[in-house]
Amino acid sequence: MVIDNCRLLVIAAWLLPLTAWAAPAPCQLTVDAGQSQYGKPVLLQLTLPAGQFDSDTLDLTALDRDFVIESNIIARAQRAGADHSLRLRLYARRPGALQVPALRCGTGTTRPMTVAMAPARDDKDHSLIQVTSTISESAVWIKQPVQVTMHITGAFRYAGFDTEPATTPGLEVEMQSPVRSTVRRDGRELTQHQSVWRLYALRSGAMPVQLPALKYRRGGTVTHWFYPPRVDLRVRALPAYVPVTLPIGRIAVQVALPAAPFLLTGHLNFLRIDITGAGARAHELQELTRQLHTHGDLQFYPHRLVSAALPDVESRDVAAQHAAPQDGGSQDAEPMASAARSRISAAGHVLIEQPFTPGTMGLLALPALRVQYFDPDTGKIVTYRQALGTVLVLAPWAVYPGAILALIVAGLALRRGYGVAARRVRVWQIYGQALARLREAQTPAQLTAALLDTARAEAWPENLTLHMWLCRWQRHYPCSPHLETALVALQAQLYGGADVSLADIRGVLLHACHQRLPLLKFTGKP
């Protein structure tokens, strides 16, 4: 029994080195102390014995969750039986504690490791760099826009950003130049740089997309690489009856006619066609302007693109997209449900100038446009007609009689205006003279004569009695009770010799004249 145990110990002693040699070598993660920061590279080296290293079976897809593989280098053994190593240059997708999962290569398996990534900081002033990313949608139709937006915010103001064109087969990518703006957070003014990519899938099916890094440059040196989030597109094929040139997304068309009151035959004019919406892309709107055909009354020419702004897509948080459960639902039903979660806003803008020349006189109705687009929310083609309006067209020779008629009307209006102005000046002058006589009057007869001067200014008969003058004044102008009392007292003094105060009568008459022409209050002596 003791002999058998000794034999087992001897066999185990021989097998122990063999098992140790056969065990997979652990993954060695080399992170420089100054490089363990979001936006800085992470160097990962995988070392395995030559007998267990198989580059064809090495699966690195598990790293895609938290890292982007920028480059990998396989170091070949210099001599037979030596270890092989794989050096990976990675960039973290976000700061925080990131997991390097177990990697399988042939018969070897590495141990999972955790990498602590500090938040990104500017190399010059060491201020914090905040990076946020959003994705509008992942389940779409062919040619339906998907927007990826990155916001880089910090205390810096003058920073540059470089990137490379995205080259993914079956995908069209349009990038907007970074836009700088000022935002306030926690009472501080920060600078925010926004970069936008718009993706248009040209084939159906699953399509993983990783956009190139946005390289953060300070002082002419690239210091950080920030990768946009990975987009796992699930693209639904368009129905067979949808033409390839049909806009995908809602569009609205508005037409502005020439501002002139009339157009001239044989003269060039412009229609301004303003197209807005998610499907407003300049190269997909050719069918719209091709509907304007030349006929006997109208001559259309090739249109000119004035401006084109890419559609803006309402985005949602990337974290919400990563947290969404990946169920095994139908691929046909998923785009419709996801479209209900995220709506595309009508912010695309295309402005077209369409030149034309009218050929005949009269009221000319411009042809209506037939507008069509594919609505991603309903999965149907929407068609409607957009009226362009009606314009008045005159021949060039018809302008001259019109100009002569306009001159005649203007002359008549000027003559009438001159007569009205002359009458107003005459009234003003006579009232000025009457007020001067009222101020200087010392007897009832002088007051009566000065008052009757106003009748001449109003084109009333000059031989009016005081009662008749009062009746006309009450008929045309506001009259206070004091005026009638003053005239009765003046008549009693004039014909009956009653004892009245001429100063009180003078004040009432001056007040009535000032009500008739208020500016007379500021002329002459009070």
SEBA-581361 format. One record per residue (C-alpha): x, y, z negated; residue number from 1; residue in three letters. Coordinates in pm, 1 decimal, decimal comma, padded with zeros to 6 digits. Example, Ala and Ser with C-alpha at 12.3 -4.5 7.8 and 13.67 -1.06 7.14 Angstrom:
# residues 2
          X          Y          Z     i    aa
    01230,0   -00450,0   -00780,0     1   ALA
    01367,0   -00106,0   -00714,0     2   SER
This chain:
# residues 526
          X          Y          Z     i    aa
    00000,0    00000,0    00000,0     1   MET
    00283,9    00235,6   -00081,7     2   VAL
    00459,9    00136,6    00238,5     3   ILE
    00149,4    00226,9    00447,1     4   ASP
    00126,1    00570,5    00282,9     5   ASN
    00495,6    00632,8    00356,7     6   CYS
    00438,3    00546,2    00719,6     7   ARG
    00149,8    00790,3    00739,4     8   LEU
    00360,9    01068,9    00591,9     9   LEU
    00636,3    01002,5    00844,3    10   VAL
    00388,7    01011,7    01134,4    11   ILE
    00234,2    01337,1    01005,8    12   ALA
    00578,7    01492,5    00973,7    13   ALA
    00643,3    01409,7    01340,2    14   TRP
    00302,6    01539,6    01459,6    15   LEU
    00307,0    01868,4    01261,5    16   LEU
    00554,4    02048,1    01492,1    17   PRO
    00361,0    01929,9    01793,4    18   LEU
    00032,1    02071,4    01664,4    19   THR
    00197,5    02398,6    01575,8    20   ALA
    00343,6    02418,4    01924,4    21   TRP
    00005,3    02341,8    02080,5    22   ALA
   -00184,7    02608,4    01879,4    23   ALA
   -00268,6    02917,7    02078,8    24   PRO
   -00049,5    03219,0    02011,9    25   ALA
   -00234,9    03512,2    01855,4    26   PRO
   -00309,0    03830,9    02052,9    27   CYS
   -00061,4    04104,4    01972,5    28   GLN
   -00211,3    04453,6    01974,6    29   LEU
    00044,3    04733,3    02001,1    30   THR
   -00099,0    05076,4    01922,1    31   VAL
    00132,5    05372,8    01883,9    32   ASP
    00055,2    05582,4    01576,0    33   ALA
    00006,9    05891,2    01790,9    34   GLY
   -00202,6    05709,5    02048,9    35   GLN
   -00478,1    05546,6    01840,2    36   SER
   -00716,8    05821,5    01940,4    37   GLN
   -01022,3    05831,6    02161,9    38   TYR
   -00913,8    05929,8    02512,4    39   GLY
   -00559,3    05795,3    02461,3    40   LYS
   -00445,5    05458,2    02602,4    41   PRO
   -00441,0    05139,6    02397,1    42   VAL
   -00168,5    04891,6    02490,5    43   LEU
   -00273,9    04530,2    02441,2    44   LEU
   -00030,7    04245,4    02500,6    45   GLN
   -00145,3    03883,3    02526,5    46   LEU
    00134,2    03626,9    02495,0    47   THR
    00085,4    03254,3    02555,9    48   LEU
    00318,0    02964,1    02627,7    49   PRO
    00378,4    02887,8    02992,5    50   ALA
    00192,8    02562,6    02973,4    51   GLY
   -00125,3    02724,1    02845,1    52   GLN
   -00128,7    03046,7    03047,1    53   PHE
   -00362,8    03040,8    03347,5    54   ASP
   -00430,9    03381,0    03501,4    55   SER
   -00707,2    03239,7    03722,6    56   ASP
   -00917,7    03134,6    03425,2    57   THR
   -00847,0    03441,9    03212,1    58   LEU
   -01178,7    03610,2    03135,3    59   ASP
   -01156,2    03974,5    03025,1    60   LEU
   -01524,2    04064,9    03067,6    61   THR
   -01571,9    04058,7    02690,2    62   ALA
   -01363,8    04375,8    02670,0    63   LEU
   -01611,5    04572,4    02882,7    64   ASP
   -01833,1    04643,5    02585,9    65   ARG
   -01591,1    04878,5    02410,1    66   ASP
   -01300,9    04925,8    02652,9    67   PHE
   -01219,1    05007,6    03013,0    68   VAL
   -00922,0    04818,7    03160,5    69   ILE
   -00717,6    05081,4    03338,2    70   GLU
   -00436,9    04844,0    03448,6    71   SER
   -00299,8    04499,4    03370,1    72   ASN
    00047,6    04357,5    03433,9    73   ILE
    00134,0    03988,1    03415,5    74   ILE
    00495,8    03945,9    03306,0    75   ALA
    00629,5    03627,2    03465,3    76   ARG
    00868,4    03404,5    03275,9    77   ALA
    01234,0    03448,0    03358,6    78   GLN
    01318,8    03085,5    03291,2    79   ARG
    01132,7    02759,7    03285,2    80   ALA
    00933,9    02691,2    02973,8    81   GLY
    00937,0    03055,1    02856,6    82   ALA
    00624,8    03236,5    02734,9    83   ASP
    00405,0    03441,6    02967,3    84   HIS
    00257,4    03775,4    02864,6    85   SER
   -00023,3    03995,2    02991,2    86   LEU
   -00001,6    04365,8    02919,5    87   ARG
   -00330,5    04556,7    02930,8    88   LEU
   -00373,5    04933,0    02936,1    89   ARG
   -00715,5    05006,7    02786,7    90   LEU
   -00922,6    05315,8    02715,9    91   TYR
   -01187,3    05310,3    02448,5    92   ALA
   -01543,4    05399,3    02543,0    93   ARG
   -01607,2    05575,2    02212,7    94   ARG
   -01433,4    05649,2    01880,8    95   PRO
   -01474,2    05436,8    01570,9    96   GLY
   -01401,2    05076,7    01478,2    97   ALA
   -01392,1    04879,7    01805,0    98   LEU
   -01382,3    04501,9    01829,4    99   GLN
   -01137,9    04315,5    02053,0   100   VAL
   -01320,1    03983,6    02092,7   101   PRO
   -01162,6    03642,7    02127,2   102   ALA
   -01020,7    03589,4    02476,5   103   LEU
   -00990,3    03246,5    02638,4   104   ARG
   -00707,2    03169,6    02879,5   105   CYS
   -00684,2    02809,3    02984,6   106   GLY
   -00660,5    02602,6    02668,6   107   THR
   -00561,3    02901,7    02452,4   108   GLY
   -00792,6    03130,9    02258,3   109   THR
   -00695,2    03450,8    02083,4   110   THR
   -00820,8    03571,3    01749,8   111   ARG
   -01063,5    03869,9    01740,8   112   PRO
   -00916,0    04195,5    01619,3   113   MET
   -01048,2    04536,8    01515,2   114   THR
   -00901,3    04862,6    01647,7   115   VAL
   -00970,4    05189,8    01463,8   116   ALA
   -01001,4    05473,8    01715,8   117   MET
   -00984,9    05823,9    01570,9   118   ALA
   -01196,3    06102,5    01728,3   119   PRO
   -01035,8    06291,1    02015,0   120   ALA
   -00843,2    06607,2    01928,8   121   ARG
   -00682,9    06872,9    02142,2   122   ASP
   -00303,2    06838,0    02158,1   123   ASP
   -00245,2    07214,1    02134,9   124   LYS
   -00469,4    07339,8    01856,1   125   ASP
   -00573,7    06998,9    01714,8   126   HIS
   -00940,6    07096,9    01732,0   127   SER
   -01202,0    06824,5    01754,7   128   LEU
   -01323,3    06719,9    02101,2   129   ILE
   -01681,9    06593,5    02106,7   130   GLN
   -01781,8    06371,6    02398,7   131   VAL
   -02142,3    06269,6    02464,5   132   THR
   -02280,2    06079,8    02762,3   133   SER
   -02628,7    06014,3    02893,6   134   THR
   -02775,4    05792,0    03164,1   135   ILE
   -03111,2    05871,5    03320,4   136   SER
   -03212,6    05520,4    03423,4   137   GLU
   -03074,5    05177,7    03508,6   138   SER
   -03368,7    05003,4    03680,2   139   ALA
   -03449,4    05192,8    04000,1   140   VAL
   -03548,2    05160,8    04362,6   141   TRP
   -03303,8    05182,4    04650,6   142   ILE
   -03190,4    05547,3    04698,7   143   LYS
   -03362,6    05657,9    04377,8   144   GLN
   -03119,5    05889,9    04195,2   145   PRO
   -02952,1    05783,8    03872,7   146   VAL
   -02778,6    06061,2    03682,3   147   GLN
   -02479,7    06014,0    03454,1   148   VAL
   -02398,7    06323,6    03246,9   149   THR
   -02098,2    06389,9    03026,2   150   MET
   -02066,3    06680,3    02783,6   151   HIS
   -01721,0    06761,6    02647,1   152   ILE
   -01743,0    07021,6    02369,5   153   THR
   -01472,0    07185,2    02161,6   154   GLY
   -01309,5    07506,8    02047,0   155   ALA
   -01103,2    07528,9    02365,4   156   PHE
   -01219,9    07751,0    02650,4   157   ARG
   -00963,9    07710,7    02924,3   158   TYR
   -00936,9    07341,7    03005,6   159   ALA
   -00924,1    07160,2    03336,7   160   GLY
   -01084,0    06835,2    03442,8   161   PHE
   -00969,2    06599,4    03715,5   162   ASP
   -01131,9    06288,5    03851,2   163   THR
   -01111,0    06057,6    04150,2   164   GLU
   -01384,8    05971,8    04400,9   165   PRO
   -01594,8    05673,8    04304,2   166   ALA
   -01566,8    05388,1    04553,6   167   THR
   -01823,4    05120,1    04481,7   168   THR
   -01953,7    04913,7    04776,0   169   PRO
   -02323,2    04965,4    04835,4   170   GLY
   -02335,3    05282,7    04625,9   171   LEU
   -02339,0    05649,4    04719,9   172   GLU
   -02201,1    05882,2    04453,3   173   VAL
   -02234,1    06261,4    04444,8   174   GLU
   -02049,0    06456,6    04177,7   175   MET
   -02124,6    06808,7    04063,9   176   GLN
   -01834,5    07033,7    03972,8   177   SER
   -01793,5    07076,3    03595,0   178   PRO
   -02000,8    07362,5    03455,0   179   VAL
   -01880,7    07560,2    03153,9   180   ARG
   -02116,3    07714,2    02899,2   181   SER
   -02111,0    07844,5    02541,1   182   THR
   -02304,1    07667,3    02264,7   183   VAL
   -02344,2    07734,9    01892,4   184   ARG
   -02309,1    07454,2    01641,0   185   ARG
   -02291,7    07499,8    01265,5   186   ASP
   -02251,7    07874,3    01310,5   187   GLY
   -01954,5    07838,6    01548,5   188   ARG
   -01926,3    07922,9    01916,0   189   GLU
   -01796,9    07626,3    02113,2   190   LEU
   -01729,4    07571,5    02481,9   191   THR
   -01916,1    07290,6    02653,7   192   GLN
   -01810,7    07140,2    02987,1   193   HIS
   -02076,1    06940,2    03169,7   194   GLN
   -01998,2    06692,7    03446,8   195   SER
   -02273,3    06517,7    03640,9   196   VAL
   -02263,7    06216,4    03871,5   197   TRP
   -02564,5    06109,1    04077,1   198   ARG
   -02576,2    05751,3    04196,1   199   LEU
   -02781,9    05623,8    04490,4   200   TYR
   -02790,5    05246,9    04534,5   201   ALA
   -02800,5    05136,2    04898,7   202   LEU
   -02872,4    04766,4    04836,8   203   ARG
   -03093,6    04571,8    04600,8   204   SER
   -02992,5    04344,9    04317,1   205   GLY
   -02768,1    04378,5    04013,4   206   ALA
   -02488,0    04632,9    04052,6   207   MET
   -02242,5    04708,3    03769,6   208   PRO
   -02088,2    05053,8    03813,4   209   VAL
   -01791,7    05200,5    03632,0   210   GLN
   -01720,3    05560,7    03733,9   211   LEU
   -01363,0    05696,1    03733,4   212   PRO
   -01230,3    05867,2    03424,1   213   ALA
   -01270,6    06237,4    03362,8   214   LEU
   -00915,7    06350,9    03290,6   215   LYS
   -00886,6    06628,5    03035,4   216   TYR
   -00606,2    06870,3    03125,1   217   ARG
   -00450,3    07132,7    02898,4   218   ARG
   -00159,9    07352,9    03003,4   219   GLY
   -00116,5    07162,1    03328,6   220   GLY
   -00081,9    06824,0    03152,7   221   THR
   -00342,3    06548,2    03139,3   222   VAL
   -00377,0    06454,1    02771,2   223   THR
   -00697,9    06246,6    02754,1   224   HIS
   -00894,9    06011,3    02976,5   225   TRP
   -01268,2    06002,3    02905,1   226   PHE
   -01457,2    05732,1    03091,6   227   TYR
   -01829,7    05770,6    03166,9   228   PRO
   -02045,3    05487,3    03033,9   229   PRO
   -02081,1    05173,5    03238,5   230   ARG
   -02407,0    05161,9    03434,8   231   VAL
   -02563,0    04822,2    03499,0   232   ASP
   -02802,5    04902,8    03782,0   233   LEU
   -03093,7    04676,3    03858,9   234   ARG
   -03205,9    04789,3    04202,0   235   VAL
   -03539,8    04697,0    04351,0   236   ARG
   -03574,5    04674,2    04728,8   237   ALA
   -03809,5    04918,6    04897,6   238   LEU
   -04119,6    04782,7    05071,7   239   PRO
   -04064,8    04686,4    05433,8   240   ALA
   -04294,5    04963,6    05558,4   241   TYR
   -04084,4    05242,7    05401,4   242   VAL
   -03861,8    05409,5    05665,6   243   PRO
   -03494,4    05448,8    05584,5   244   VAL
   -03519,8    05826,4    05634,5   245   THR
   -03809,0    05873,2    05391,1   246   LEU
   -03724,5    06078,1    05077,5   247   PRO
   -03729,9    05869,2    04759,5   248   ILE
   -03883,0    06084,9    04487,7   249   GLY
   -04142,6    06356,8    04473,3   250   ARG
   -04100,3    06671,0    04682,6   251   ILE
   -04298,9    06993,8    04713,1   252   ALA
   -04282,2    07224,0    05015,7   253   VAL
   -04341,6    07600,2    05017,3   254   GLN
   -04316,0    07816,9    05328,9   255   VAL
   -04246,7    08193,0    05331,1   256   ALA
   -04357,8    08383,4    05641,9   257   LEU
   -04167,0    08687,1    05772,4   258   PRO
   -04227,3    08991,4    05553,9   259   ALA
   -04312,6    09223,0    05847,8   260   ALA
   -04683,1    09311,6    05890,9   261   PRO
   -04666,8    09193,8    06252,7   262   PHE
   -04424,9    09015,1    06484,7   263   LEU
   -04319,0    09101,0    06836,9   264   LEU
   -04332,3    08866,9    07132,4   265   THR
   -03988,7    08756,3    07249,1   266   GLY
   -03820,6    08857,0    06921,7   267   HIS
   -03649,5    08611,0    06686,1   268   LEU
   -03810,2    08549,5    06345,6   269   ASN
   -03744,2    08306,9    06058,6   270   PHE
   -03954,8    08077,2    05846,2   271   LEU
   -03806,7    07999,7    05503,8   272   ARG
   -03893,2    07643,7    05403,0   273   ILE
   -03829,9    07583,1    05032,7   274   ASP
   -03825,5    07214,1    04930,3   275   ILE
   -03801,5    07112,3    04565,3   276   THR
   -03819,1    06778,3    04388,1   277   GLY
   -03620,2    06468,1    04302,1   278   ALA
   -03624,4    06358,4    04666,8   279   GLY
   -03500,3    06691,9    04799,6   280   ALA
   -03179,0    06590,6    04975,5   281   ARG
   -03075,6    06783,1    05284,0   282   ALA
   -02982,5    06486,7    05505,4   283   HIS
   -03314,5    06311,8    05434,8   284   GLU
   -03535,0    06603,9    05540,5   285   LEU
   -03460,4    06601,6    05911,2   286   GLN
   -03798,0    06447,4    05994,9   287   GLU
   -03969,7    06743,0    05829,3   288   LEU
   -03826,5    07006,8    06062,9   289   THR
   -03851,2    06783,9    06369,8   290   ARG
   -04227,9    06823,3    06355,3   291   GLN
   -04197,2    07185,5    06471,5   292   LEU
   -04217,5    07130,8    06846,8   293   HIS
   -04198,2    07405,9    07106,7   294   THR
   -04517,2    07479,7    07302,3   295   HIS
   -04651,8    07763,1    07514,0   296   GLY
   -04711,2    08008,1    07228,4   297   ASP
   -04409,0    07924,5    07012,3   298   LEU
   -04043,4    07853,8    07077,2   299   GLN
   -03859,7    07676,3    06790,7   300   PHE
   -03481,3    07652,3    06759,8   301   TYR
   -03250,2    07428,4    06549,1   302   PRO
   -03288,4    07503,9    06182,0   303   HIS
   -03014,7    07629,3    05949,2   304   ARG
   -02947,0    07495,7    05599,4   305   LEU
   -02921,4    07795,2    05365,4   306   VAL
   -02857,1    07618,4    05034,4   307   SER
   -02889,7    07275,6    04879,6   308   ALA
   -02881,5    07190,3    04508,4   309   ALA
   -02877,1    06830,6    04392,5   310   LEU
   -03177,9    06708,4    04195,1   311   PRO
   -03145,5    06711,4    03820,6   312   ASP
   -03259,9    06399,1    03640,9   313   VAL
   -03403,7    06393,4    03291,4   314   GLU
   -03161,1    06183,7    03086,4   315   SER
   -03184,5    05973,7    02773,9   316   ARG
   -02917,4    05873,3    02523,7   317   ASP
   -02667,3    05606,4    02623,7   318   VAL
   -02689,3    05448,3    02280,7   319   ALA
   -03057,9    05384,2    02336,3   320   ALA
   -02976,0    05212,0    02663,1   321   GLN
   -02713,3    04991,2    02502,1   322   HIS
   -02951,6    04903,0    02219,3   323   ALA
   -03234,6    04804,3    02454,7   324   ALA
   -03299,7    04427,8    02452,1   325   PRO
   -03197,4    04249,5    02769,7   326   GLN
   -03502,9    04035,7    02820,4   327   ASP
   -03553,3    03800,8    03106,9   328   GLY
   -03848,4    03985,7    03253,5   329   GLY
   -03937,0    04009,4    03618,8   330   SER
   -03705,0    04220,5    03826,7   331   GLN
   -03998,7    04362,1    04022,6   332   ASP
   -04186,4    04479,8    03714,4   333   ALA
   -03887,2    04627,7    03528,6   334   GLU
   -03831,6    04933,7    03754,4   335   PRO
   -04190,2    05040,7    03708,9   336   MET
   -04171,3    05021,1    03328,3   337   ALA
   -03837,7    05198,8    03315,5   338   SER
   -03963,9    05470,1    03547,9   339   ALA
   -04242,7    05539,6    03300,8   340   ALA
   -03983,5    05587,2    03025,4   341   ARG
   -03773,4    05839,6    03214,7   342   SER
   -03923,7    06087,8    03459,0   343   ARG
   -03726,4    06261,6    03728,8   344   ILE
   -03770,0    06635,9    03712,5   345   SER
   -03834,7    06844,7    04024,3   346   ALA
   -03511,2    07040,3    04011,4   347   ALA
   -03361,9    06946,5    04348,1   348   GLY
   -03366,5    07240,0    04584,9   349   HIS
   -03316,4    07266,5    04961,6   350   VAL
   -03370,9    07596,7    05144,3   351   LEU
   -03402,3    07588,7    05524,3   352   ILE
   -03436,2    07876,2    05769,2   353   GLU
   -03632,7    07781,5    06078,8   354   GLN
   -03592,5    08034,1    06366,4   355   PRO
   -03877,3    08078,0    06613,6   356   PHE
   -03997,4    08318,9    06881,8   357   THR
   -04369,5    08391,1    06943,5   358   PRO
   -04476,3    08405,0    07307,3   359   GLY
   -04827,3    08553,9    07312,3   360   THR
   -05016,3    08837,7    07144,1   361   MET
   -05287,8    08791,8    06883,8   362   GLY
   -05334,8    08592,1    06566,8   363   LEU
   -05102,7    08294,1    06591,7   364   LEU
   -05157,3    07991,9    06364,1   365   ALA
   -04832,6    07811,2    06288,3   366   LEU
   -04849,4    07429,4    06294,7   367   PRO
   -04891,6    07248,5    05963,3   368   ALA
   -04617,0    07020,0    05830,2   369   LEU
   -04684,1    06656,7    05745,6   370   ARG
   -04498,1    06589,2    05419,9   371   VAL
   -04421,0    06230,8    05316,5   372   GLN
   -04221,3    06080,6    05030,5   373   TYR
   -04199,3    05755,7    04835,4   374   PHE
   -04319,4    05793,0    04476,8   375   ASP
   -04106,8    05569,8    04248,9   376   PRO
   -04367,5    05581,6    03970,2   377   ASP
   -04647,7    05432,5    04179,2   378   THR
   -04443,9    05245,5    04441,4   379   GLY
   -04648,8    05404,0    04720,4   380   LYS
   -04597,8    05651,4    05004,1   381   ILE
   -04757,3    05991,4    04939,5   382   VAL
   -04867,6    06199,3    05240,2   383   THR
   -05011,1    06549,8    05253,2   384   TYR
   -05022,1    06843,6    05493,8   385   ARG
   -04862,6    07179,7    05419,2   386   GLN
   -05011,9    07476,3    05605,2   387   ALA
   -04763,5    07735,3    05730,5   388   LEU
   -05007,6    08023,4    05775,5   389   GLY
   -05109,6    08270,9    06044,8   390   THR
   -04914,5    08569,6    06179,5   391   VAL
   -05014,0    08874,0    06384,4   392   LEU
   -04815,7    08905,1    06708,8   393   VAL
   -04796,7    09219,2    06922,4   394   LEU
   -04622,6    09293,2    07248,2   395   ALA
   -04338,2    09548,0    07230,1   396   PRO
   -04531,8    09794,9    07448,7   397   TRP
   -04822,4    09787,4    07199,5   398   ALA
   -04599,7    09937,2    06935,0   399   VAL
   -04587,6    10280,6    07102,9   400   TYR
   -04967,6    10349,3    07107,3   401   PRO
   -04976,8    10226,8    06749,9   402   GLY
   -04697,9    10465,1    06656,7   403   ALA
   -04879,9    10756,2    06825,8   404   ILE
   -05202,9    10669,0    06645,5   405   LEU
   -05014,6    10650,5    06316,8   406   ALA
   -04868,1    10997,1    06382,6   407   LEU
   -05214,1    11137,7    06453,3   408   ILE
   -05354,4    10989,5    06132,6   409   VAL
   -05057,3    11120,6    05939,7   410   ALA
   -05105,9    11468,2    06087,7   411   GLY
   -05473,9    11472,5    05995,4   412   LEU
   -05392,3    11357,5    05644,5   413   ALA
   -05122,8    11624,0    05617,9   414   LEU
   -05362,7    11892,1    05739,5   415   ARG
   -05627,8    11786,7    05491,7   416   ARG
   -05370,8    11774,9    05215,9   417   GLY
   -05247,2    12121,4    05305,7   418   TYR
   -05602,9    12259,5    05288,5   419   GLY
   -05660,4    12100,7    04946,2   420   VAL
   -05328,7    12234,5    04820,0   421   ALA
   -05406,2    12583,7    04952,8   422   ALA
   -05743,2    12585,6    04779,3   423   ARG
   -05584,5    12477,5    04450,9   424   ARG
   -05326,1    12753,5    04476,7   425   VAL
   -05599,9    13009,5    04548,1   426   ARG
   -05802,6    12891,8    04246,7   427   VAL
   -05492,8    12909,8    04030,1   428   TRP
   -05412,1    13263,4    04138,0   429   GLN
   -05767,1    13396,7    04090,1   430   ILE
   -05796,6    13234,8    03747,9   431   TYR
   -05465,1    13391,1    03651,8   432   GLY
   -05593,0    13732,9    03749,1   433   GLN
   -05921,3    13675,7    03563,3   434   ALA
   -05739,5    13576,0    03245,3   435   LEU
   -05518,4    13880,0    03267,4   436   ALA
   -05827,0    14103,3    03294,7   437   ARG
   -05993,0    13919,2    03004,5   438   LEU
   -05694,7    13986,5    02779,5   439   ARG
   -05691,4    14356,1    02870,6   440   GLU
   -06074,1    14411,4    02863,3   441   ALA
   -06189,0    14666,0    02600,3   442   GLN
   -06557,3    14706,4    02693,7   443   THR
   -06846,4    14464,6    02761,5   444   PRO
   -06849,3    14571,0    03130,9   445   ALA
   -06480,1    14482,3    03170,4   446   GLN
   -06536,3    14144,1    03005,9   447   LEU
   -06830,1    14076,5    03239,7   448   THR
   -06628,0    14175,4    03549,2   449   ALA
   -06335,3    13954,5    03447,1   450   ALA
   -06570,6    13660,4    03385,3   451   LEU
   -06738,3    13699,0    03724,7   452   LEU
   -06392,5    13684,5    03889,7   453   ASP
   -06390,8    13314,6    03807,3   454   THR
   -06705,0    13274,9    04023,5   455   ALA
   -06499,5    13393,4    04320,5   456   ARG
   -06234,3    13126,9    04240,7   457   ALA
   -06506,1    12857,0    04228,4   458   GLU
   -06659,0    12983,9    04556,4   459   ALA
   -06979,1    13085,1    04377,1   460   TRP
   -07176,0    13394,6    04469,7   461   PRO
   -07020,1    13709,3    04326,2   462   GLU
   -07343,2    13880,8    04217,2   463   ASN
   -07438,5    13618,3    03958,4   464   LEU
   -07597,7    13713,7    03630,5   465   THR
   -07440,5    13589,6    03310,4   466   LEU
   -07720,0    13334,5    03271,6   467   HIS
   -07674,4    13203,0    03628,0   468   MET
   -07296,9    13180,8    03577,1   469   TRP
   -07351,4    12979,6    03256,9   470   LEU
   -07590,0    12738,7    03433,6   471   CYS
   -07335,5    12666,5    03708,1   472   ARG
   -07052,5    12626,2    03457,1   473   TRP
   -07255,5    12380,5    03247,6   474   GLN
   -07335,2    12182,5    03562,6   475   ARG
   -06970,5    12137,8    03670,4   476   HIS
   -06756,5    12148,7    03354,9   477   TYR
   -06776,1    12054,2    02986,7   478   PRO
   -06925,2    12339,3    02787,8   479   CYS
   -06927,2    12405,2    02414,9   480   SER
   -07227,5    12568,2    02233,3   481   PRO
   -07005,1    12863,7    02141,9   482   HIS
   -06985,1    12966,6    02508,3   483   LEU
   -07361,5    13007,1    02541,5   484   GLU
   -07374,1    13201,0    02210,5   485   THR
   -07093,4    13430,9    02324,6   486   ALA
   -07264,0    13504,9    02658,1   487   LEU
   -07594,8    13582,3    02485,5   488   VAL
   -07412,9    13824,0    02252,3   489   ALA
   -07228,1    13983,0    02547,7   490   LEU
   -07557,6    14034,0    02735,4   491   GLN
   -07717,1    14188,8    02424,8   492   ALA
   -07426,0    14432,3    02390,8   493   GLN
   -07423,3    14508,2    02761,5   494   LEU
   -07794,7    14583,8    02795,9   495   TYR
   -07917,7    14645,9    02442,5   496   GLY
   -07620,7    14808,9    02270,3   497   GLY
   -07606,0    14542,7    01996,6   498   ALA
   -07310,0    14553,9    01762,0   499   ASP
   -07094,9    14241,3    01839,3   500   VAL
   -06728,3    14152,9    01813,8   501   SER
   -06562,9    14172,2    02156,6   502   LEU
   -06254,2    13987,6    02021,8   503   ALA
   -06463,2    13680,1    01934,3   504   ASP
   -06630,8    13681,2    02278,3   505   ILE
   -06290,1    13720,2    02447,1   506   ARG
   -06150,9    13419,1    02254,2   507   GLY
   -06444,1    13193,8    02354,2   508   VAL
   -06413,4    13293,3    02724,5   509   LEU
   -06035,2    13232,9    02722,4   510   LEU
   -06089,3    12891,5    02564,5   511   HIS
   -06338,7    12794,3    02838,7   512   ALA
   -06093,1    12894,7    03111,9   513   CYS
   -05811,5    12701,7    02944,8   514   HIS
   -06032,9    12391,7    02941,3   515   GLN
   -06087,2    12434,7    03314,9   516   ARG
   -05712,4    12470,7    03390,1   517   LEU
   -05504,3    12362,1    03085,5   518   PRO
   -05175,4    12479,6    03237,3   519   LEU
   -05302,7    12839,4    03227,1   520   LEU
   -05254,6    12821,1    02851,5   521   LYS
   -04877,1    12836,9    02904,2   522   PHE
   -04881,4    13130,9    03150,4   523   THR
   -04906,6    13494,8    03056,8   524   GLY
   -04962,5    13627,7    02710,2   525   LYS
   -05178,8    13432,1    02464,2   526   PRO
